[in-house]
Amino acid sequence: MCVLGSWFSKIKYSLLLFLGSHDSFSYWVDEKSPVGPDQATAIKRLARISLVKKIMKKWSVTQNLTFKEQLEGGIRYFDLRVSSKPGEIGQEIYFIHGLFGIKVWDGLKEINTFLEQHPKEVIFLDFNHFYAMDDSHHFFLISRIHSAFGSKLCSVECVEYVTLQYMWEKKHQVLVFYHYPLYQEYPFLWPGNKMPAPWANTTNVHKLLQFLETTLEERSRYGTFHVSQAILTPRVKTIARHLIRGLKNTLVHRNLPMILNWVKAQKPGVMGVNIITSDFVELVDFAATVIALNDLLLEEDECAT
């Protein structure tokens, strides 16, 4: 199983198009856990009321599929936010989005199992938000990452060098981006600035699509990968007006078709889209659409010859 055919093996990864998931781990959050340190104090106080956590869950969950199911569905970029659990003994790290998710270690093992079964697949892990973590927590997490993947981890290189063929030759399968200064101490942690992911922060789909267009135009031609976050972000008043409906029913369902139409009009390449992330990626045919767009590179090559 390889989502990209062998013809694409020599094309730079920064020129290909990949599908990612937003808050990739959020398919399960724990209503019984404390509210996460990523939330405001006022929310933490309100969450003492049991109903509040049930409502939070409706707005914290952005995916339905587990890591394994996402991988099987073609997801290759994972957006990861992590935290320690204040008051808990030890240095265990969890995924987090309002409420705590599964242990990071369990998620990494699930991903590695898939990679063991599919040695030609390559994934991006983007650790971009950290909460309630000091350096000792980071050392613990980085050790977990290394334990999970070992020699599958790709050492930092010039982005221009990374192709599927390069990864196969080195027997690498994982590129880890780590948005914290300690990345400098580990050859297998890529700096966060090599994976920019500009955020529209809007509930308006038209503003979102304009933002995606603008940030693509501003994309550096060389030196980084690039994430187009095709997501709508609820504001406090959005949640207040639609408490029970939740994120999926309020923002995602009705806007995904328009977002998918924008995706269909994109192309990979130097000034094109590189990685597209979305909520509830299985609701429309995102995976097949994104993967098929890479065929445009094949058509360009045939025209050139």
N, C-alpha and C positions, 0 to 999 in steps of 0.2 A: 504494500500500500504506500503510495506516495502521491500527495495531492498535486504535485507538479510532475510532468513527464520528464524524461531524460533530456529532451531538447533544451529545457530551461537550465540545465545543470551548470552552464558556463556564464549565465547572466548574473550580474551583480544583484545581491539581495535588495539593495536600495532601489533597484529599478523594477523589481517584481511587485506584485500586488498580493497581499495577504489579508485574511479575515481575522479579526480579534474580537474579544468580548469585553464589555465594560464591567468593572467590578466582577471579575470572572468567577470568583469564589462564592458569590452571594446567593447561590441556589439554596443554601441552608444557613439560617441564623438562629441563634438560641434565645428564645423569648425568656428563658429562666435565668439567663446570665445578667450581670449588671449592664447598664447602658455604657457604651464605649466611651473612651476618653476623647474621641473625635467629635463628641456632641457638646453643645453648650450647657452650662450649669442649669439653666431653666428647664431644659429637656430632661436632665437627670432627675430633677426634683419631681417633674410631672410623671416620670416613669415609675414612681412609687405606686401609682395607680395601675393595676394589672392590665386594664383595657388599653392603656397608652402603648404598652409594648406590642400588643397585637396590631395596633394601628401602625406603629413604627415598622413592623415586619413588612406590611404591605408596601411601604415606601423604601425599605432597605433592600429588598430582594429585586435584583435586576436581571437575573438569569434563572431559567428552569432546569438547565442541564448540568449534570455533574462534570468534573474535569474530564473523565473518561468519555462521556457522551459528547462533550464539546470537541474533543480531539477526534473522535470518530466522525463528527459532523463537519470537519474541515477547519476548525479553529486552530490557529497556530501562534497567535499573540495573546498573552494573558496579562491583564491589568490587575495588579496585586497591592492591597493595602493591608498593613499588618500592625499588630499591637501586642504588648504584654497585657496581662490581666491584673490591674492594680489590686493589691491585697493578697494575691496568690503567691504561695511559696514557690521558689524556683524561678527559672527564666523562660518558661514555655512561651512561645509566640503563636498568636492566633490571627486568622484573617478577620477583618473588621469592616463593617459598613453600618454605622449606627449601633448595631448589635454585634456580638461576637459570633464568628463562624467557626469552622473546624480548625483544628491545629494545623499550622503550616506544614509540619512534618508529614501529617497524613495526606495532605494534598500533594506534596512533592513525591511521596511514594507512589501515589496513584498515577501521576504523570510519568514517573520513571518506568512503571510497569508497561505503560503503553509504548514508550520509546524502546524498551527491551524487545517488545514484540514487533516493532516497526523500525528497524535500524537505519532506514533511509530517510526518516522524517526528522525535521528540524523545527524547533520552537523558540519563541521569544518569551522570557519571563521578565516582566517589568515591575520591580519593587519600587513604587514611586511615592508612597505615603507611609510614614512611620509614626506611631503614637505610643507615648509612655515607655519609650525605649532609651536607655543610656548605652554607652559603648559596650558594656558587658552583655546586654541583650543582643546587640548587633553581632558581637563575636559568636554568641550562641547560634544566632540565625545563620550566619555565614557558614559556620561549621556544619549546620544541618544541610544547607544547600550543597556543600562539597560532599558530604556523606551520601546524599541522595543520588547525585549524578556522577561524581568522580571524573573519570577521563572523558565523559561526554561533554564536559564544559569547555566551551571555546574561549581561549585566551583572547585578550583584547588585541585587535588588529586594526589597521586602517579599514574603515567601512568598505572602501573600494575593493578590498581583497576578498570579501566574503561572498562566495558563490556556493551553490549546492555541491558542485564538484570538489571545491576546497574542503567543505565540511565532511564529505564522504571520505576523501583522502586522509583527513586527520582523525576520522572516526568521531567527530564531534556532532552533537545533536542539540545542544542547549546554549543559547546566548542569554546571559543574565545581566540586566541593567539595574544598577543600584544607586538610588538618588540620596546618597549619604557619603560624607568625605572618606569613610573607611574603605571605600572601593579602591582607593589608591594603594592599599596594602596587599591587594589580592589580584593576581594576574587574570583570574577568570571572572572578575566583576567589571563590566563595562560602565563607564560614567553615564549618569542620567542624561547629560546634555547630548548624548549620541542618540537619544530617543525622545525628541520633543513631541509633546502632545497638546497643542493649544486647545483651550476649552471655551466654547461659546457661552456657556452659563446663561441659557435662555430657555423659555417655554414656547417660543414662537418658531415654528418650523421654517418659515421663510427667512427669518434672521439667522437661523442655524445654517441653512444652505448658503446664504451669502457669506457667512463667516468661513465656512469650509472652502468656498471659492477663493476668498481673499487670502487665507493662510496657505493655500496651495500656491498661489502666485508669489507669495513671499518665501516659499520654501527654498532653503539653500540648495544650490545645484549639487554640491558635493560635501561629503564629510559626515552626514548623519542619515539615520533612518528617519521616518516621519509618520506620525499617527494622526489620522483624521477622525476625530471623535464625533461620530454621527449620532449624538445623544441629546435629548432634551432634559433640562434640569429643573425640577419643581422648586418653586419659591415657597416661602412660609404660607403665603395667602393661597397658593395652589393647593397645598396640603389641607389647609383649614377648610377650603370650599368642598373638597372631595375626600374627606377623611377615610371613609369606608371603601371607596372605589380603588384606591391604591395607584401606584405608578403605572402599571400595565394598562389598566382600564381608563386612566385619565389622559395620559400623554402618549403612550407607546402604540397601542392598537390603531388609533385613528391617523397617526402620523407616519408610521412605518412605510406604507405604500409610497408616499411622496419621497421619503428618504431613499427607498430602494430605487425609485426612478432616477434620482440624482446619481446614485451609484452606477446604474446602468450606462449613464452618459460619460463616465470617467474612463481613463486609460492609464496604464502603468507607464513608466519611463522617467526620464530625467526630471521633467516638471509635472509628472503625473502623481497619482495617488500611490502610496506605498503600503500602508496598513490602515484598514478601516475597522473601527470598533462600533458596536451597537449593543443596545439592551435586548434581551430576549431574542437572541439571534436565530432561534428556530422558527419564529412566527412567520417569517417570509423566506423566500429562497435566496438568502444572503450568500451562503457558501458557494453554491453552484454559480451564482452570478459573478462573484468576485474571482473565483478560480478561472472561469471562462474568459474574463477580461484579459488575462495574461496571453490569450491566443492572439491578441492584437499585436504583441511583440513579434510573434511568428509571422503574421501577415506583413508587418513592416520589413522584416528581414527578407521575405520572399520578393517584395516589391523592390528592395534595394539590389537584389541579385538578378 
